[in-house]
Amino acid sequence: MNLVFVITYGIWFLSEILINRLLGSKKSDKQDVDKGSLYIIWTIIFICIFTAVVVSNTYYSPLLKDPGIKYVGILLIYTGIILRLAIIKTLGQFFTVDVTIKQNHRLKKDGFYKHLRHPSYSASLLSFIGFGISLNNLISLAIVFILILTAFIIRIKVEEKTLIEHFGSEYLAYKKTTKGIIPFIY
């Protein structure tokens, strides 16, 4: 693995660590609604990354014979990082890594949120797809996509239950006009 991959994975990992350290809920926010879903996500992420790397080093199943495909994966990782940070910025004070309702919480339905209810997860999923592609292994890509999508769907269910409890019919109406995480599909 060359330096470009090591630096990219490092930047990606550090960006997520910083997001998790800096953007947690405060004591004044509604507590105990996360249901351990943040822990579940991180556990699945570590299992997923470890498994994908082991599989890519054990089984030859290239996406393409051209090793340049790995750099497409790197580009997708950076695209996902940049999109995720932009999405977090647009949600502003209402973004937290753990599920919570903030004081004076408002439902965001414009910008990235006009078409997707959970665009931050979409951007993160894009980075994980990029990771799978950067390994140039079809099995690893499938593992990454399936496990991470599953983790995000679990988390989305927890989030949406909380949002419905807080916003009621406003959130239910918003839910009918948007997709969850994958544009045009889910």
N, C-alpha and C positions, 0 to 999 in steps of 0.2 A: 504494500500500500504506500503510495507516494505522499509527499507533504501536503499537496492540495486536499487530499481526502482527510488527512489527520486534522488539518486546520479547519476545514469545513465542519467536520463532526464536532470538533471542539467548540467552534462558534455556536453551532446549533444547540449543543448541550448547555453551554454557559448561558445562552439567551433564555432557555427554559428555566434554568436554575434561578436566574435573576428575576424573571417574571414570577416564579413561585415564592421567592423570598420577599419581594417588594410589594406584591399585589394581593396579599391575603386579606381576609375580612378583618374589620376592627371590632373591638368589644361593643361598640355602639350599634353594630349591624345585627340583624336577626341571626341567632346562633342555632346550631344543631340541626340544620337542614341539609347538610352535605351528605349525610348517611354513609360516610367513609368512601365516597366515590372518588375523591382525589387520591386516596391511598390505592384504590383498585386500579385507577389509571396508571399510576407510577409503577405498580407491580407488573401490570401487563406490559408496559413499555419496556421495562428491563428484561422480562422474559422474552419478549418479542425480538428485541435487538440481539440479545445473546443467541437465541435460537436461529435467527436469520444469518448471523455471522458464521455460526457453526455449520449450518446447512450449506452456505455458500462455499465454505472451505472443504466440505466433505463430498458434496454431490455436484457433478458437472451438469448444469442445466441452464445454459446461457440464454438470455433474452435475444441477443444478437452475437454473432461471432466477432463483430467489430468492437474492440475494446473502447472505442469512443463513446459508446452508449453510456458508459459509467459517468462521463462528464455531463450528459443530459440529466442524469440523476443529481449530480452536484448542483446544476442550475436550478432544478426543481426544489432542492433543499433551500437554497438561498431565496428563491421566489416565495416559498412558503413562510420562511422567517420574516421577510419584509412585509408580506401581506398580513401575517399574524400581528406584527407590531403596529401596522397601520390600523388594523381593525381594533386592537386594544386601545389605541389612542382615540379612535372615534367614539368608543363607548365611554371613555374617560373615567370619571369617578365611580361609575357603576360596574366596572370590570373588577372581578375578583377571581382568584384561582379556585376558591372554594365556593360552593353554592351558598348564597346568602341574599338577603334583601336589605338594601341600604336605606337609610333615612331619606325621605323624599324621592324614592326610587321611581324612575319613569321608564316606560317601555320605549325602546328605540326601534323605529320602524322605517328609517330612511338610510341612505348610503348603502353600505354593505348589507344592512339588515332589511333592505327593501325586498330582497329575493330569497335570502337565507336567514333562518332564525338563529343559526349557530355558525356564523362565518369564521370565527376564530378556530373552531374545530376543523372546518374545511381547509383552512390554510395549514394547520398542523398536519392534517391528513396528507396534504400535498407534499409536505416535507418528508413524511414517512414513505410515501410512494417514491419520492426521489431517492431516499435511502435504499429502498429495495432495488431500484434501478441501478444505483451506484454500485451495488454488489454484483450486478449483471447475472442474476440467478433467478429464474422463473419461480422456483419453489420458495426462495427467500422473499421475493416480492409478494407472492400469495400469502405467506405467513404474516408478513408485515401488514398488508392491507386488511386481511380478515381479522386479525387480533386487535389492531388499532381501531378499526371501524366498530368492532364489538364493544371495546372499552368506551368509545365515544357514545355509542347508542345507550349503553347502561347509564352513563353520566347525563345524557340528554333527558332520559326519562326522569331522573331525580330533579334536574333543573326545571323541566316543564311542569312537573307536579307543583313545585314551589311557585313558579310564575303564574300558573292557573289559580292557585290559592290566593295569590296576592292581587293579580290583575283581573281575574275572573273572565267575564265575557269579552273584554277587550283583547286579552291574550288568545282566547279561543277563536275570535274573528281573525286576528292576525295569523294564527296557525293555518287557517283555511286558505290563505292567499300566498303562503310561502312554503318553500321546501325546508327540510331540516338541516342537512349538511352537504348533500351532493346536488349541485345545480341540475334542475330538470328531472331528477330521478327520485331522490329521497330527502 
